[in-house]
Amino acid sequence: MARRPSAILPDSLPPVGISREQAAAYVGISATLFDQLVAEGKMPDARMLRGRLVWDVMEVAAAFRAIPHRSERIDSLDGQGTGVNPWG
């Protein structure tokens, strides 16, 4: 059985590129939700390396950190709201 490419790296050298499943796990969500966030532009798109989709770890982390905390004010889409997340 072949080892995963990331298994070759020492712990002190984390991978720069990760798979879809790894990217989703990195931010603590399912791969399906990750796909939805990519489609919405809230998570970065993958890079294509000879037919394989690879996500940049730094881009995934930056996109995650750009998502507001649930207690933060949000902009109302219609301009009529209070700017406070009613679901949070």
Buried (B, 14 or more C-beta within 10 A) or exposed (E): EEEEEEEEEEEEEEBEBBBBEBBBBBBEBEBEEBBEBBEEEEBBEBEEEEEEEBBBBEBBBEBBEEEEEEEEEBEEEEEEEEEEBEEE
